[in-house]
């Protein structure tokens, strides 16, 4: 919980998605926070999946959907045939191929 309350992530606390001007900054913050959360879980002996991390971010900050089985099936069914995501600095956002 301490990590989620750090000032460096303050722009994620009350995101107004309709008013976002510089999405890159917010995406970078989400990716950095996700990476940090994964590190914290690993130090505690927990294997952090993308589903776990995105559910924590959804439940605490509401800044990203939970990338669970139902979400990915829905995206594949409604938007595209292939859908992949990777919460790492290399791939900063979901890749949707339609």
HELIX and SHEET records of a PDB file:
HELIX    1   1 UNK A    3  UNK A    5  5                                   3    
HELIX    2   2 UNK A    7  UNK A   12  5                                   6    
HELIX    3   3 UNK A   17  UNK A   19  5                                   3    
HELIX    4   4 UNK A   23  UNK A   43  1                                  21    
HELIX    5   5 UNK A   50  UNK A   60  1                                  11    
HELIX    6   6 UNK A   69  UNK A   78  1                                  10    
SHEET    1   A 2 UNK A  82  UNK A  84  0                                        
SHEET    2   A 2 UNK A  95  UNK A  97 -1                                        
END                                                                             
